[in-house]
Amino acid sequence: MARILIAEDDPTSRIICYKIVEKLGHTPLVSPDGEHAYQTLLADNRIDILITDVMMPKMDGKMLIKTLRGHSELASLPIIIMSAVVGVEDISDMIKFDADLFLQKPINSEDVADYIERCLSINRKITGWASSGAD
């Protein structure tokens, strides 16, 4: 299954997302902020998807995505951005930052499962890649 990095500073949201990803059979990894997430991604090229919050200390989700999209080895990493922002214009703005998908908080397991599968499908089509685990 997939290795999924969750960048979320709120402990409750981080735990909920972690448990959903784990229950889906994937391997969740966590980062408390964008800077830590970026360093994790640089150190581990086996991460398949990033799920990131928008508002975080040290490096927010927008800057994290911008930084990743400018990095040749991480530019195509599927990114799901999550936020409590609910307006259509706000969601559109989030996608403009080059996130692949927007996940509204509070998150639920059905949406997370759907979005992870979409991201894995994107990876397979672009790179011919199959998940790092037994898929």
Protein Blocks (a to p, Z undefined) as FASTA:
>chain_A
ZZdddddfblklmmmmmmmmmmnopacdddfbfklmmmmmmmmmkbfbdcddfbdghiaf
klmmmmmmmpmklmmpccddddfbfbfklmmmmmmnopabdcdddddfklmmmmmmmmmm
mmmmmnopacfbdZZ
